[in-house]
Structure formats: structure tokens, C-alpha cells
Amino acid sequence: MAFLQDLKQNQTQKQIQCMSQRQIQAVNMLAMSTKELREEIYKAAQENPAIEIVKDSFSAQRDYYSSKDTQAALESNEDRRETLQQHLMSQLNMSKLTADEYEICQKLIYNLDKNGCYGSMLAPKTLLDKTRPLQTDELLQKCIERIQRMDPIGTCCSSPEESLYVQAKINGDASDLTMFFLEKDHLELLAPPVPEKILVNLKKYKEKWHSKAFASEIYPDKEEITLDMVKDSLSYILKLNPHPAGEFISDTSKADFTGPDIVLTVEKKEGYLFEDDFSRGMIAGTGDYHFQVKYAGGTLPEVRLSKSMNFDRDSIEKAKAFIENLLYRQNSIILQGCMIVKNQTDFFMKGPGHLVPLTRRSVARSLGVHESTVSRMANKKNSKYIQTEFGLFPASYFFSSGVKTDGEQKISSSVVKERIAEMIKKDSTLSDSQICLRLNEEGIEIARRTVAKYRKQTGVENSYRR
């Protein structure tokens, strides 16, 4: 069999964009966290004497990150699960706090042991900064209670026993007898956990208590304790978790102790603004208010081109390119922040619960950049944070898909998730189908499977497990 092979010459035209090394560096910088960028700046300054670090108010933290011991500890850490500290910090970063509250809460979180308690760690009072007059015992207690109410509830207690008491107190549905059993030194009355024997223990405790001179009245004196009451209390207590942090690993190495990667601050200012001015980070609001978007690079060292010109031409050109890339990162983040504020004006006026659907693609199209450029700032895995008057939010928070309503408009999926959480909080027996029906009645077109997906994303169990 003969094979014939024809040789033909075709002319095709392709457009291929090749990025220069300088462009690649600029794009990479945009995705870097503050910590990574700090390291990159110091590395560049060390390699190129034409780059001069003028000021660094955060130099102590730089020294910490350059520690060989710390690097070795990070590299040898094979367990990549979310730590208890990371889980609590992610919630803390979403809270509206003063600088002192944030600092105290952060110290408390990194002072928790593997059980989520501080009993084997430093006494909380020692974490207060005596040079800060606003860091009082009262503020410390407020911060402890804030962390205790975070998910999982019951951490930041002195012991697992206290955690049980705190969980019951936060739940708010425990009987007076249950709370009495959970008070300090009263849990021993539940050993062994047999209702009849507990009732005997309680009787002996009363007799021993009143054998003391000037003994005060205690709860068991106020009503007749029945066997059924003891059974109910025991059943309630056995459902509590003495080790609420058990599903997490604990890491107090402070590997991410630098806190949230805040890149922008958004302030609501008085005064009418006729139109937006992105070049100055100013966005027209509604009525007599406008918004000011500012770059928050306070933890980054200030750099400049060295005033000395005793360097070769190549070093100077590389230094100029590096500094221009830093400015590119700053300007890109500000522009994206301006576009977020422009599209989410209702949120910045009224707060959470007023988001509208917004995609990275639409922001990229409006700014005339590639979608990946926006994603580098607002991806969920390594999100930058935006400080608002309502608290600290990851940039990714402001991007969400939409769900149709009766009026053919769309409502943000984040708003729908909050509505689902509110419904379950009011009635924990609601099934996904029932929630779906109620949302449909409110004009929100949503399928049961979507309800289930949103419910899981908010960390809520199904009705059978609640």
C-alpha cells in the first residue's frame, strides 16, 4: 500500500502577549500579602544598594520573621488544617473593635492551649499593657466574653468545667438547677451520673452547707428538687462539649500573629461630592455624605531611590522598576477599592445585610483590567482586608453571586445566607424545604438544593442534627 504525503505551507497569524520580567514582578506583587511584600522589599534592598529603606516602624516584626528558628518551624509544619487560632482570628477580623480591644483579643486567642483554655497558659491579666490606660480589667473581661461567644462557643475559659458553664449561659436555655450543677465545685455532685445518686448527693451537700455557721441560702433551698428535674439537667449537661476546640489543632507559635492583611480603609465623610474621583480615592455617596478610600500600608517599610548616584546604570534602572511596581500595586488596590465602594454604596451607608450582587469580572471590565488582576486582591484563600466603620471585612466578602427576586432583580447570595441564618436562629427545627418555601414566599426565587448549599456554607447543620 502506498502512502502519499503532501507537504503544504499555510500562513497563519497569531497574537501572543509576552510579559516582561518587570510586568511579571508587578503582577506578583499585587497578589502578595503584607508579610510577603515586606520580605520582598528587604530582599530587594539587600540585593540592590540603589534601593534605600527610609523608615520602618514595624522593624521588630521583621526581625521576628527573619528568625531561622521560626522559618524552620513553619517549614516542618506538615499539618495544614485550620488551627483554632486561625479560626478565631478570622472571626475577630470581622468584628468592629477598638485598637485596644483587638490587641487584647488577639493576645487571648494566642494564649489558648489545645483544649481552648488558658488555665495552663499565662493568666489573662498579665496580657494587659500597663502603658495603655484603656486596657483595664473591665475591658479584658469584655474581650474574654467576646471570644467565648465565637465559634466554637466555650473557648477562652480557665478550664473545661468552666467551659460547660459558659456554654449553658450563652445558650440561655438551661434550668436553674442545671446552672447550679455547672457552678464551680458543684460538678462533683454529678458523679456518678445516675439521677437517683445525684439526688442523694444534692441532699448531703445541703446538709453539709447548712452545718456551717451563718450559711447563706442556696438554690436547692428555694424549691423542691425532683428526680425528673435531675434527669433533665443531667441530659442537658451531657449534650455539652467540655472540649469545644477538639476539632481544631492548636498553634500558639504566632506564625500569623501579624494580624489581618489590611490594605484599604473606607471612611464615610460629611460633604456632598458631585462625582467620583478615583485618582484621589473619593466616591460620591448619597445625600450629604461621600466616601474616602485610603491605602493602608502602615506596616510596610518606606522605600526610595538612593540619593547617592554611585551605582551602575543597571542597578538604578532595576531600583526604579521595583519602586514603580510598588506604586502600581498601591494604585491597583485603591482603584479596586473605589469600584467596590461605588457598587456597594448601600453596604457602606447601612452596613452588613445590604450587599448587592457583584462579580470580579464586572469590576475588572469597569476598570479595564484582566479578571485575574482583581482576583489577586480578592481571592478567598489569601484575601486582603478592608477596614470599614462596621468592622474589618475581607475584600472577597464584597463579591457574591445573585439570586433572582419576583421583580426580576437580583439579591446578593450573602444577604440570602444571612436571612437563612436568621430563620434557623428563630426556629431550629426548620428543614431546607421549609426555608426554601418561606424564601419563595418573600419573593426570593431559590431552589432547595441552593438553600442546603448556603446553609452548609454558613456552618449550620441540617434540621436532623440541630
Secondary structure, DSSP 8 states (H G I E B T S, - for coil): --------------------HHHHHHHHHHH--HHHHHHHHHHHHHH-TTEEEEE-TTHHHHHHHT-HHHHHHHHT----S-BHHHHHHHHHTTS---HHHHHHHHHHHTT--TTSB-TTS--GGGGS-TT-TT--HHHHHHHHHHHHTSSSTT-SBSSHHHHHHHHHHHH----HHHHHHHSTTTGGGGSS--HHHHHHHHHHHHHHHHTSTT----GGGTS---HHHHHHHHHHHHHS-S-TTTTSB---S-TTTT---EEEEEEEEES--SS-BGGGTEEE-STTEEEEEEE--TTS-EEEE-S---S-HHHHHHHHHHHHHHHHHHHHHHHHHHHHHHHTHHHHHH-TT----B-HHHHHHHHTS-HHHHHHHH-STT--EEEETTEEEEGGGG-B-EEEBTTS-EEEHHHHHHHHHHHHHH-TT--HHHHHHHHHHTTB---HHHHHHHHHHTT---TTT-
